[in-house]
Amino acid sequence: FSDCLSKVCRQRELLAQKLVQFGWSIIPSGANFIFVEPKNKAGETGSETALSLFRYLEKHKILVRYFPKHSQTNSFLRISVGNESEMVILIETIQSWITTEK
């Protein structure tokens, strides 16, 4: 159990560091997920940006949670931490969204 826990914590920290490098806001977490406010390539945040990324990830078969019905959460996504290869795919897909997002 402790080996699995340490792997999840390590992946969570690596993911958080990468998302912060994108200039995104992260809500600190001790769980197996990250609550993040994404920015598009223009540096904009908000519900439209979060929805755009949510749909892009969904289109690429990456499932995250989006909570559009509340003003305090509609600009955030909840991303569960996976294994190293899943996190690499996630980051690559996010980078693709950033460069192609309108």
PyMOL commands that set and color helices and strands:
alter all, ss='L'
color gray80, all
select helices_A, chain A and resi 2-21+47-59+84-100
alter helices_A, ss='H'
color red, helices_A
select strands_A, chain A and resi 25-27+33-37+65-66+77-80
alter strands_A, ss='S'
color yellow, strands_A
deselect
rebuild
show_as cartoon
